[in-house]
């Protein structure tokens, strides 16, 4: 049975950062290998994030990070992408979902949908606890279709743009509309 939980231990955090490295550096080549040889993918936004892992017993099958609202580094998508300001409520507490991974062994359509739905359920719980009312991210158009098929109604809030090795759309999920 799959379970999504926040990574609290160093072992859980390392497993997620290593999975990100395996997928984003080794598999998809979105990022260059680290100079120090460590096989973890990490950036300054992780200091302001909760790392979430989807586990099948003791095997990590998916992960993401939830960048919490902060005034120090902001949110990645808002910092680097063009946003249609009429589609984003600027005075609502906003968090960002990024660095979404699904292990290669779970990348069938049905299993990926299940991982994304379980992940979103946990994100919604955390958002409620932190009074977060909207979630943003940057995804490839095909991934947006997958999210929508999984009944996760993210919608574009800006034009398609090139970011981290692919064309992506800034997207939004208004959590007040989900209630």
BAFI-100862 format. One record per residue: residue number from 1; x, y, z of N, C-alpha, C, CB in turn; residue in three letters. Coordinates in steps of 0.02 Angstrom, whole numbers, plus 50000, padded with zeros to 5 digits. Each point is the difference from the previous one (the first is absolute). Glycine has a CB too. Layout:
N
     n   neast   nnorth     nup   caeast   canorth    caup   ceast   cnorth     cup   cbeast   cbnorth    cbup   res
   NUM       X        Y       Z        X         Y       Z       X        Y       Z        X         Y       Z   ala
...
# end
This chain:
179
     n   neast   nnorth     nup   caeast   canorth    caup   ceast   cnorth     cup   cbeast   cbnorth    cbup   res
     1   50042    49941   50000    49958     50059   50000   50044    50063   50000    49908     49937   50061   unk
     2   50074    50111   49898    50040     50061   49995   49981    50049   50055    50008     49983   49876   unk
     3   50044    50052   50148    49990     50051   50052   50045    50059   49983    49971     49913   50088   unk
     4   50001    50148   49916    50040     50060   49991   50012    50031   50069    49952     50020   49884   unk
     5   50111    49995   50129    50016     50031   50064   50056    50051   49991    49965     49895   50060   unk
     6   50036    50152   49986    50053     50050   50002   50064    49967   50023    49917     50093   50023   unk
     7   50138    49922   49944    50065     49972   50020   50025    50038   50061    50027     49968   49880   unk
     8   49980    49996   50175    50025     50030   50061   50070    49977   50018    49883     50008   50040   unk
     9   50132    49929   49944    50066     49975   50017   50050    50016   49945    49948     49907   50067   unk
    10   50115    50092   49952    50053     50013   49951   49999    49946   49946    50071     50056   50088   unk
    11   49914    49882   49931    49997     49945   49952   49944    50012   49948    50044     49921   50089   unk
    12   49897    50101   49934    49945     50014   49954   50016    50058   49954    49919     49958   50086   unk
    13   50110    50096   49941    50019     50057   49959   50052    49980   49947    49975     50077   50097   unk
    14   50074    49884   49924    50052     49978   49954   49970    49957   49944    50085     50004   50093   unk
    15   49869    49952   49924    49969     49957   49950   49965    50042   49947    49985     49909   50086   unk
    16   49980    50143   49935    49964     50043   49953   50049    50040   49958    49904     50008   50080   unk
    17   50147    50022   49951    50049     50039   49962   50040    49956   49952    50008     50080   50096   unk
    18   50004    49858   49923    50035     49953   49956   49954    49980   49942    50069     49957   50097   unk
    19   49867    50031   49916    49954     49984   49946   49996    50058   49951    49934     49926   50077   unk
    20   50063    50135   49947    49999     50058   49956   50063    50000   49956    49933     50065   50086   unk
    21   50124    49921   49943    50063     49998   49962   49996    49947   49946    50064     50040   50100   unk
    22   49914    49901   49919    49996     49945   49952   49955    50017   49940    50018     49920   50095   unk
    23   49927    50114   49919    49953     50016   49947   50020    50063   49962    49910     49945   50067   unk
    24   50104    50109   49969    50012     50065   49967   50071    50007   49971    49917     50048   50077   unk
    25   50132    49918   49952    50069     50005   49975   50016    49940   49956    50034     50064   50103   unk
    26   49960    49875   49925    50021     49940   49963   49952    49984   49942    50052     49957   50105   unk
    27   49883    50041   49909    49953     49977   49950   49981    50053   49949    49957     49923   50085   unk
    28   50020    50135   49938    49975     50051   49953   50050    50054   49982    49890     49979   50048   unk
    29   50167    50024   49987    50054     50047   49984   49977    50074   50005    50050     49912   49925   unk
    30   49902    50102   50119    49978     50069   50010   50055    50041   50035    49881     49961   50006   unk
    31   50159    50006   50036    50052     50034   50037   50066    49963   49990    49917     50042   50085   unk
    32   50138    49994   49921    50067     49970   49996   50015    49964   50066    50039     50089   49918   unk
    33   50005    49860   50080    50021     49968   50062   50033    50051   50047    50015     49891   49939   unk
    34   49981    50096   50124    50031     50044   50050   50076    49996   49996    49900     49986   50075   unk
    35   50132    50069   49939    50074     50002   50001   50029    49959   50058    49995     50113   49947   unk
    36   49968    49882   50108    50026     49965   50059   49988    49924   49998    49980     50104   50064   unk
    37   49988    49871   49882    49990     49928   49993   49941    49972   50039    50119     49993   49982   unk
    38   49849    50048   50060    49942     49976   50037   49941    49990   49952    50039     50060   50106   unk
    39   49927    49885   49901    49944     49985   49956   49934    50020   50032    50065     49905   49950   unk
    40   49930    50160   50064    49937     50029   50024   49986    50062   49958    50019     49956   50119   unk
    41   49917    50058   49870    49980     50060   49964   49968    50046   50051    49983     49939   49888   unk
    42   50046    50121   50119    49982     50045   50054   50012    50071   49977    50028     49913   50088   unk
    43   49927    50134   49932    50014     50070   49988   49976    50041   50060    49991     49984   49875   unk
    44   50018    50082   50121    49986     50043   50057   49926    50001   50020    50096     50069   49966   unk
    45   49859    49913   49989    49929     49997   50018   49984    49943   50049    49973     50049   49888   unk
    46   50069    49900   50113    49988     49943   50045   50002    50021   50074    50049     49925   49914   unk
    47   49987    50129   50101    50002     50025   50070   49932    50025   50023    50121     50030   49983   unk
    48   49836    49987   49970    49935     50029   50015   49944    49953   49981    50047     50115   49983   unk
    49   49969    49821   50012    49954     49950   49973   49990    49942   50047    50034     50033   49886   unk
    50   49909    49934   50104    49988     49934   50028   50012    49951   49944    49916     50042   50088   unk
    51   50123    49906   49926    50010     49947   49951   49949    49945   50015    50124     50027   49987   unk
    52   49840    49953   49961    49949     49949   50008   50019    49939   49960    49911     50087   50019   unk
    53   50082    49854   50011    50015     49938   49965   49939    49956   49999    50119     50008   50033   unk
    54   49871    49958   49911    49948     49949   49995   50037    49933   50005    49921     50073   49928   unk
    55   50059    49889   50121    50035     49937   50016   49954    49941   49990    50072     50061   50082   unk
    56   49955    49885   49890    49967     49936   49999   50039    49957   50049    49959     50010   49877   unk
    57   50016    49988   50184    50035     49971   50057   50065    50039   50009    49949     49884   49981   unk
    58   50109    50086   50006    50064     50036   50010   50032    50021   49934    50016     49935   50106   unk
    59   49947    50064   49840    50026     50019   49934   49971    50067   49979    50014     49878   49968   unk
    60   50029    50170   50018    49979     50066   49977   49979    49995   49926    50077     50058   50083   unk
    61   49859    49958   49903    49976     49994   49931   49984    50068   49969    49954     49888   50029   unk
    62   50045    50164   50011    49987     50067   49974   50017    50052   50052    49911     49955   49926   unk
    63   50098    50107   50051    50015     50053   50048   49985    50068   49968    50088     49928   50055   unk
    64   49910    50121   49988    49995     50070   49978   50023    50043   50058    49904     49976   49919   unk
    65   50101    50088   50067    50012     50046   50055   49944    50052   49998    50127     49983   49997   unk
    66   49857    50040   50061    49951     50053   50008   50037    50060   50028    49903     49919   50020   unk
    67   50109    50130   49937    50036     50061   50020   49948    50044   50036    50085     49994   49903   unk
    68   49926    50017   50160    49952     50037   50041   50006    50075   49988    50004     49910   50086   unk
    69   49942    50127   49927    50003     50073   49993   50058    50028   50042    49875     50005   49978   unk
    70   50164    50039   49992    50057     50030   50036   50018    50065   49967    50043     49886   50035   unk
    71   49987    50159   50003    50021     50064   49974   50074    50002   49983    49910     50053   50067   unk
    72   50125    49892   49944    50072     49999   49990   50019    49985   49928    50013     49964   50118   unk
    73   49964    49978   49856    50018     49981   49932   49939    49999   49954    50094     49933   50046   unk
    74   49847    50072   49981    49940     49999   49959   49985    49930   49973    50021     50118   49970   unk
    75   49940    49880   49977    49981     49936   49969   50031    49997   49931    49891     49997   50066   unk
    76   50138    49945   49916    50036     49994   49936   49960    50024   49939    50060     49905   50051   unk
    77   49879    50072   49942    49961     50018   49941   49987    50075   49996    49946     49887   50003   unk
    78   50038    50143   50053    49987     50072   50001   50065    50040   49986    49905     49982   50081   unk
    79   50152    49989   49938    50064     50034   49990   50024    49998   49928    50028     49971   50116   unk
    80   49953    49978   49845    50032     49992   49935   49952    49996   49941    50089     49943   50059   unk
    81   49846    50052   49952    49954     49992   49944   49954    50060   49993    50004     49877   50015   unk
    82   49973    50135   49923    49950     50051   49988   49932    49972   50021    50067     50051   49904   unk
    83   49898    49987   50137    49935     49980   50028   49947    50050   49978    50056     49945   50100   unk
    84   49886    50030   49882    49942     50043   49987   49974    50023   50068    49970     49940   49889   unk
    85   50042    50122   50128    49984     50024   50068   49925    49997   50016    50099     50074   49992   unk
    86   49858    49924   49957    49929     49995   50013   49979    49930   50023    49981     50089   49916   unk
    87   50060    49861   50072    49983     49931   50018   50027    49978   50067    49998     49975   49880   unk
    88   50045    50066   50150    50030     49985   50064   49977    50051   50051    50101     49948   49944   unk
    89   49871    50028   50112    49979     50046   50053   50062    50015   50042    49879     49954   50001   unk
    90   50146    50106   49993    50065     50017   50031   49998    50006   50076    50027     50058   49895   unk
    91   49915    49954   50134    49998     50007   50073   49980    49935   50035    49971     50121   49984   unk
    92   50025    49824   49980    49986     49934   50029   50066    49965   50016    49890     49992   49936   unk
    93   50110    49972   50121    50061     49961   50016   50010    49946   49947    49984     50022   50125   unk
    94   50075    49979   49846    50015     49957   49943   50062    49959   50015    49948     50082   49921   unk
    95   50050    49854   50062    50058     49956   50004   50012    49971   49931    49978     49972   50123   unk
    96   50080    49998   49868    50017     49971   49935   50019    49927   50006    50039     50112   49962   unk
    97   49933    49849   49993    50019     49930   49993   50051    49996   49944    49886     49957   50042   unk
    98   50171    50012   49972    50050     49993   49949   50040    49936   50011    50007     50125   49987   unk
    99   50037    49861   49966    50044     49942   50003   49959    49935   50010    50092     50073   50047   unk
   100   49854    49922   49915    49958     49940   50004   50036    49942   49965    49893     50071   50002   unk
   101   50112    49873   50032    50030     49941   49971   49954    49940   50007    50115     50045   50025   unk
   102   49890    49909   49928    49970     49934   50005   50053    49951   49977    49880     50043   49980   unk
   103   50134    49907   50061    50052     49951   49984   49981    49964   49935    50027     49985   50122   unk
   104   50024    49998   49839    49989     49967   49935   49955    49938   50007    50112     50042   49962   unk
   105   49895    49922   50092    49960     49939   50010   49926    50015   50011    50101     49945   50047   unk
   106   49883    50118   49968    49931     50020   50012   49972    50044   49944    50023     49994   50122   unk
   107   50012    50012   49823    49978     50044   49946   49954    49966   49949    50106     50061   50015   unk
   108   49847    49900   50011    49945     49980   49958   49945    50052   50011    50030     49874   50005   unk
   109   49924    50130   49950    49947     50051   50005   49963    49993   50066    49989     50001   49875   unk
   110   49987    49940   50141    49959     49989   50060   50040    50014   50064    49933     49914   49937   unk
   111   50129    50061   50066    50040     50010   50061   50020    50073   50009    50043     49883   49988   unk
   112   49973    50152   49957    50018     50070   50004   49940    50041   50025    50083     49986   49907   unk
   113   49858    50000   50068    49940     50035   50023   49991    49990   50075    49946     49985   49886   unk
   114   50063    49952   50136    49992     49985   50072   50051    50038   50042    49957     49886   49970   unk
   115   50105    50115   50008    50053     50037   50037   49982    50074   50004    50087     49916   49962   unk
   116   49893    50114   49982    49983     50071   49999   49940    50016   50045    50046     50007   49884   unk
   117   49904    49951   50116    49941     50012   50042   50017    49994   50074    49927     49957   49908   unk
   118   50113    49994   50110    50020     49992   50070   50043    50059   50022    49996     49874   49988   unk
   119   50049    50147   49968    50043     50058   50014   49957    50063   50010    50094     49948   49932   unk
   120   49858    50063   50023    49958     50060   50005   49958    49999   50063    49997     50005   49875   unk
   121   49979    49937   50146    49961     49995   50061   50041    50024   50060    49935     49903   49952   unk
   122   50128    50075   50052    50044     50022   50055   50015    50075   49994    50051     49886   50004   unk
   123   49960    50138   49936    50013     50072   49990   49939    50040   50022    50077     49975   49903   unk
   124   49864    50002   50082    49939     50036   50022   49995    50002   50076    49943     49964   49895   unk
   125   50075    49982   50139    50000     49999   50073   50050    50052   50028    49968     49878   49999   unk
   126   50092    50123   49973    50051     50047   50023   49977    50071   49985    50091     49915   49980   unk
   127   49881    50097   49961    49976     50067   49982   49948    50024   50050    50023     49976   49878   unk
   128   49932    49980   50141    49949     50018   50049   50032    50020   50067    49919     49922   49943   unk
   129   50130    50041   50078    50035     50014   50064   50037    50066   49998    50011     49877   50018   unk
   130   50013    50144   49923    50039     50061   49992   49960    50058   49971    50101     49929   49985   unk
   131   49833    50062   50009    49956     50051   49973   50021    50022   49929    49977     50039   50117   unk
   132   50045    49912   49843    50019     50013   49931   49938    49991   49957    50120     49960   50020   unk
   133   49866    50090   49938    49938     49999   49961   50010    49987   49926    49955     50078   50083   unk
   134   50108    49926   49893    50012     49983   49930   50069    49970   49993    49923     50092   49962   unk
   135   50082    49862   49989    50062     49966   49985   50020    50016   49929    49973     49907   50082   unk
   136   50091    50105   49908    50024     50013   49932   50056    49951   49984    49970     50122   50010   unk
   137   50048    49877   49926    50055     49958   49977   50014    50016   49928    49971     49910   50082   unk
   138   50077    50054   49889    50016     50007   49929   50007    49929   49972    50060     50113   50017   unk
   139   49897    49871   49935    49998     49931   49975   49997    50000   49923    49942     49963   50105   unk
   140   50080    49982   49867    49995     49990   49929   49926    49991   49982    50116     49948   49994   unk
   141   49863    50073   49946    49930     49992   49981   49973    49928   50007    50018     50095   49922   unk
   142   50023    49856   50061    49978     49930   50006   49989    49981   50073    50062     49972   49895   unk
   143   49979    50056   50150    49991     49986   50072   49938    50035   50026    50125     49988   50014   unk
   144   49859    50071   49960    49938     50034   50020   49940    49958   49980    50056     50113   49987   unk
   145   49945    49857   49954    49945     49956   49980   49995    49941   50047    50016     50034   49881   unk
   146   50040    49939   50140    50000     49944   50047   49971    50020   50067    50101     49953   49942   unk
   147   49918    50106   50083    49972     50025   50063   49924    50007   49994    50108     50060   50024   unk
   148   49870    49969   49921    49928     50010   49991   49964    49933   49994    50022     50109   49943   unk
   149   50008    49842   50023    49970     49934   49995   49994    49967   50069    50047     49988   49885   unk
   150   50000    50029   50160    50000     49974   50068   49951    50038   50045    50119     49964   49985   unk
   151   49839    50078   49984    49951     50042   50036   50034    50051   50045    49920     49905   49996   unk
   152   50138    50119   49983    50036     50053   50035   49997    50061   49953    50078     49918   50065   unk
   153   49873    50126   49946    49985     50052   49951   50047    50061   50001    49884     49963   50009   unk
   154   50179    50024   49979    50047     50055   49991   49984    50033   49933    50091     49942   50069   unk
   155   49918    50124   49927    49987     50035   49938   50056    50049   49985    49875     49988   50018   unk
   156   50139    50023   49918    50054     50046   49982   49986    50072   50024    50024     49928   49900   unk
   157   50029    50105   50121    49994     50070   50021   50052    50044   49962    49958     49964   50114   unk
   158   50063    50011   49829    50048     50037   49960   50017    49960   49937    50047     50056   50103   unk
   159   49991    49974   49853    50017     49967   49937   50053    49945   50011    49973     50106   49939   unk
   160   50032    49851   50012    50051     49948   50001   50068    50034   49995    49922     49914   49946   unk
   161   50126    50062   50094    50066     50030   50003   50053    49946   50009    49951     50105   50050   unk
   162   50109    49908   49927    50054     49952   50007   50031    50007   50070    50023     50003   49875   unk
   163   49978    49941   50162    50028     50001   50068   50026    49931   50017    49920     50092   50035   unk
   164   50139    49904   49990    50031     49937   50022   49993    49946   49947    49975     50031   50119   unk
   165   50050    49982   49823    50005     49950   49948   49938    49982   49962    50087     49959   50068   unk
   166   49857    50077   49942    49938     49983   49965   49954    50060   49997    50011     49880   50038   unk
   167   49941    50116   49917    49948     50051   49998   49950    49984   50055    50015     50020   49875   unk
   168   49969    50031   50166    49956     49990   50058   49949    50056   50003    50093     49941   50062   unk
   169   49854    50044   49974    49947     50049   50014   50000    50015   50074    49931     49960   49902   unk
   170   50063    50103   50117    49986     50014   50071   49928    49979   50013    50085     50097   50006   unk
   171   49903    49868   50049    49932     49975   50015   49980    50017   50071    50017     49907   49919   unk
   172   49917    50090   50093    49971     50019   50064   49945    49950   50018    50028     50122   49981   unk
   173   49968    49861   50083    49943     49965   50027   49974    50042   50058    50046     49885   49967   unk
   174   49893    50140   50025    49968     50040   50052   49967    49951   50048    49981     50100   49922   unk
   175   50043    49898   50140    49975     49951   50048   49931    50019   50026    50118     49974   50031   unk
   176   49864    50089   49967    49933     50020   50022   49947    49970   49954    50046     50107   50049   unk
   177   49970    49886   49887    49954     49970   49952   49993    49925   50011    50030     50089   49917   unk
   178   50016    49880   50118    49999     49928   50012   49957    49981   50060    50113     49992   49950   unk
   179   49868    50056   50090    49963     49986   50061   49927    49987   49987    50081     50069   50063   unk
# end
